[in-house]
Amino acid sequence: MTTTPRYRLAAASAGGESLVVLAIGERLVALRDLVDGPVPPLPDVIAGWDVWSPRVAAAAGRAGAAPTVEPDAWLLPVNPDKLVCIGTNYYDHLKEMGTPVGPKLPYAFLKPASTGLVASGTTVQLPARSKMVDWEAELAVVIGRTPAEDDEDILDSVAGYTVLNDLSARDWIKSKPEVGIDWVMQKAYDGFSPVGPFFVPREFVADPQALAIRCWVNGEIKQDSSTAQMIFGVEAILRHLAGIMTLRPGDVIATGTPAGVGFGARPQQFLRHGDTVAVEIEGIGRLETRMSGPLEGVTE
């Protein structure tokens, strides 16, 4: 009996071409060298995961004979119709933010996907109107098929997992306006959702609630926790959202961040020009982003 080796997928540019890269350990090969016929972009592979999963698994078993590739840059692994984010979802983060009572249901909001998602290695422009841009390491769930709220095995609807940094402008929660938080002002700037570079199929993540999750800023550890700290795990989040909206193949759900954000530090710390942020989740990969100074001439 042949066992499929553990693999990850990424989208990359190499030699002027866009490729779907198959990673087995540290070895990177082009998926096109291992399958018959054309290979679509990785977001399309994931959106058709029921079809592509067995093909990629078979390719992984033959990857030892394929030539390696050296990516010039990472590209987006996902292109979702919806990017749904869960807030205040870690016990340790709840404590550092001074929130005395946790939510009774997953606390969700939407971020723009087409303008917010950027690949690992991208330089993100800091908005001039914000002085309090923060980092948030998050496990992201990628949908493989549309789940129903009452699915007995709802985790089977997950194609896999990736890494996301939910960048946040905290200026508009510091004052706590009476009408509530303006999520657009806090979360919706261009480039505020770095993601990737790797996508890991669900079968290689034995328990999404038992993963180390860490974040570094300029090499200094800021967040060092576990997805076991989640208030609502992946299954509960899926059931909640599936009862509200149709989750389509390729959609992405960011599941919240643990303690260690800049807003919760004493003194508070926020991102500045030239800072580098790295987010790493056990068994999934490392996402890296560089921050650039705000554009000139933009005011409130």
C-alpha positions, 0 to 999 in steps of 0.5 A: 500500500502506497502512503501519500507523503505529507505535502503543502502547496503554494503559488509562486513565480519562477523564471517569469512563470506563475506556478503551483508549487508542491512542497515535500519537506524543504523540496519544491517542485512544479505541480505541472511536471507531475500531472497530465494536462494544464494546471490552473492557478492555485486558487482554482485548484483549491476551489475544485479541491474534490477533483484536485485532491486525489490528483495532487496526492498522486503527484506527491507520490511521484515528486521525488523524480521531479526537478526542483524549482526556486521561487522568485516570489510567492503569489496568493494561494487563495482568491476567495469570494468571502474573507470572514474574520472572527474577533475576540476568539482567544482566552488569552487575547480577551484578557490582555484587551481588558474584555471581562466577558467573552462572546456567546457566539463567534464574533464575526466581521468581513474584510475586503478580499480583492484589495486586502489579501496580499502574498507573503513577502509583500511590502504593505503601505501603512495608512497615513490616517492611522498611528496604531497599526497592529499585528494579529497572527491567525489560523485561516480555514479554506473551504473545500465544499459548502457546509450545512449547519447541521452536517455531522462531519462539518470539518469534512467541508474544509479543504485545508489551512493557511496562515493570515496576518489580520493587520488592524488600525487600533486608533478607532477602538482606543476611543471606543465610540458610542455607536461601536467599532468601525470595522472598516476604519480598523480592518479594511485598508489595502494590503491589511490581510497578508496570507500564505504562502502555503496551503496545507490539506486538512488531512495533514492537520490532525487537530486544528485546536492543537497548533502552536501559533507565533508572531515576531516583529523585527525578530522579537517574539510577540505572540507565542500561544496555541490554537487550543486557546480558541474560545470557539474552535473551527467546528463551532465557527463553521456551524455558526457561519453556515447558519448565516451565509453560504460558504463557497469553495475557496472562501477563507475564514480567519479564526482570531488571534492570541495574546501578544498584540501591540495594543495589549502591550505595556507600553503599547507598540505599533508598526512603523516604516521598515518593520518586518512581521513574521507569522508562523503556525506549526506544520503550516508555514511562515508568512512574512510582511514588510511595512512601508511608511505612510503615503504623503498628503493623506489626512483624516 
